[in-house]
Amino acid sequence: MAECDKASHWLAEKSQAQASLRQTDDPLLMAEDIRKRESTVLRFCEPLLSKPPPPPKARPCLSASCVSLYHVLESNTQLLVCQWTQ
């Protein structure tokens, strides 16, 4: 991520310097320079972006009594919320 921060900081500095020039001055920020920075950032980020996400964590299996208790609590909570908002 440091490489991305460096590139972002570099672009902000160059853009600010470019904005301070007159329209008749030679440009400081060239497309070629931006492409070089882009390729550097892509070389750094490509392995991170192509890495598959980790698998989701397995949820613990609930017993039948826990499931029924969950449904009772869920319906009571909905009832309380409904009564509170009315």
CNS distance restraints for C-alpha pairs under 8 A (distance, minus, plus):
assign (resid   1 and name CA) (resid   5 and name CA) 6.35 0.50 0.50
assign (resid   2 and name CA) (resid   6 and name CA) 6.11 0.50 0.50
assign (resid   3 and name CA) (resid   7 and name CA) 6.24 0.50 0.50
assign (resid   3 and name CA) (resid  41 and name CA) 6.37 0.50 0.50
assign (resid   3 and name CA) (resid  44 and name CA) 7.33 0.50 0.50
assign (resid   4 and name CA) (resid   8 and name CA) 6.11 0.50 0.50
assign (resid   4 and name CA) (resid  41 and name CA) 6.22 0.50 0.50
assign (resid   5 and name CA) (resid   9 and name CA) 6.06 0.50 0.50
assign (resid   6 and name CA) (resid  10 and name CA) 6.03 0.50 0.50
assign (resid   7 and name CA) (resid  11 and name CA) 6.12 0.50 0.50
assign (resid   7 and name CA) (resid  37 and name CA) 6.58 0.50 0.50
assign (resid   7 and name CA) (resid  41 and name CA) 7.41 0.50 0.50
assign (resid   8 and name CA) (resid  12 and name CA) 6.22 0.50 0.50
assign (resid   9 and name CA) (resid  13 and name CA) 6.21 0.50 0.50
assign (resid  10 and name CA) (resid  14 and name CA) 6.15 0.50 0.50
assign (resid  11 and name CA) (resid  15 and name CA) 5.92 0.50 0.50
assign (resid  12 and name CA) (resid  16 and name CA) 6.10 0.50 0.50
assign (resid  13 and name CA) (resid  17 and name CA) 6.19 0.50 0.50
assign (resid  14 and name CA) (resid  18 and name CA) 5.96 0.50 0.50
assign (resid  14 and name CA) (resid  28 and name CA) 7.05 0.50 0.50
assign (resid  14 and name CA) (resid  29 and name CA) 6.05 0.50 0.50
assign (resid  15 and name CA) (resid  19 and name CA) 6.06 0.50 0.50
assign (resid  15 and name CA) (resid  29 and name CA) 7.04 0.50 0.50
assign (resid  16 and name CA) (resid  20 and name CA) 6.45 0.50 0.50
assign (resid  17 and name CA) (resid  21 and name CA) 6.87 0.50 0.50
assign (resid  17 and name CA) (resid  28 and name CA) 7.38 0.50 0.50
assign (resid  18 and name CA) (resid  27 and name CA) 6.58 0.50 0.50
assign (resid  18 and name CA) (resid  28 and name CA) 5.80 0.50 0.50
assign (resid  18 and name CA) (resid  29 and name CA) 6.46 0.50 0.50
assign (resid  21 and name CA) (resid  25 and name CA) 6.27 0.50 0.50
assign (resid  21 and name CA) (resid  27 and name CA) 7.91 0.50 0.50
assign (resid  29 and name CA) (resid  33 and name CA) 6.98 0.50 0.50
assign (resid  29 and name CA) (resid  34 and name CA) 7.68 0.50 0.50
assign (resid  30 and name CA) (resid  34 and name CA) 6.61 0.50 0.50
assign (resid  31 and name CA) (resid  35 and name CA) 6.21 0.50 0.50
assign (resid  32 and name CA) (resid  36 and name CA) 6.28 0.50 0.50
assign (resid  33 and name CA) (resid  37 and name CA) 6.36 0.50 0.50
assign (resid  34 and name CA) (resid  38 and name CA) 6.07 0.50 0.50
assign (resid  35 and name CA) (resid  39 and name CA) 6.16 0.50 0.50
assign (resid  36 and name CA) (resid  40 and name CA) 6.32 0.50 0.50
assign (resid  37 and name CA) (resid  41 and name CA) 6.20 0.50 0.50
assign (resid  38 and name CA) (resid  42 and name CA) 6.05 0.50 0.50
assign (resid  39 and name CA) (resid  43 and name CA) 6.06 0.50 0.50
assign (resid  40 and name CA) (resid  44 and name CA) 6.41 0.50 0.50
assign (resid  41 and name CA) (resid  45 and name CA) 6.01 0.50 0.50
assign (resid  42 and name CA) (resid  46 and name CA) 5.45 0.50 0.50
assign (resid  43 and name CA) (resid  47 and name CA) 7.69 0.50 0.50
assign (resid  44 and name CA) (resid  48 and name CA) 7.84 0.50 0.50
assign (resid  45 and name CA) (resid  49 and name CA) 6.11 0.50 0.50
assign (resid  46 and name CA) (resid  50 and name CA) 6.05 0.50 0.50
assign (resid  47 and name CA) (resid  51 and name CA) 6.20 0.50 0.50
assign (resid  62 and name CA) (resid  66 and name CA) 5.88 0.50 0.50
assign (resid  62 and name CA) (resid  67 and name CA) 6.25 0.50 0.50
assign (resid  63 and name CA) (resid  67 and name CA) 6.30 0.50 0.50
assign (resid  64 and name CA) (resid  68 and name CA) 6.21 0.50 0.50
assign (resid  65 and name CA) (resid  69 and name CA) 6.09 0.50 0.50
assign (resid  66 and name CA) (resid  70 and name CA) 6.03 0.50 0.50
assign (resid  67 and name CA) (resid  71 and name CA) 6.33 0.50 0.50
assign (resid  68 and name CA) (resid  72 and name CA) 6.27 0.50 0.50
assign (resid  69 and name CA) (resid  73 and name CA) 6.13 0.50 0.50
assign (resid  70 and name CA) (resid  74 and name CA) 5.96 0.50 0.50
assign (resid  71 and name CA) (resid  75 and name CA) 6.06 0.50 0.50
assign (resid  72 and name CA) (resid  76 and name CA) 6.12 0.50 0.50
assign (resid  73 and name CA) (resid  77 and name CA) 5.99 0.50 0.50
assign (resid  74 and name CA) (resid  78 and name CA) 6.22 0.50 0.50
assign (resid  75 and name CA) (resid  79 and name CA) 6.11 0.50 0.50
assign (resid  76 and name CA) (resid  80 and name CA) 6.07 0.50 0.50
assign (resid  77 and name CA) (resid  81 and name CA) 6.06 0.50 0.50
assign (resid  78 and name CA) (resid  82 and name CA) 6.00 0.50 0.50
assign (resid  79 and name CA) (resid  83 and name CA) 6.12 0.50 0.50
assign (resid  80 and name CA) (resid  84 and name CA) 5.96 0.50 0.50
assign (resid  81 and name CA) (resid  85 and name CA) 6.16 0.50 0.50
assign (resid  82 and name CA) (resid  86 and name CA) 6.36 0.50 0.50
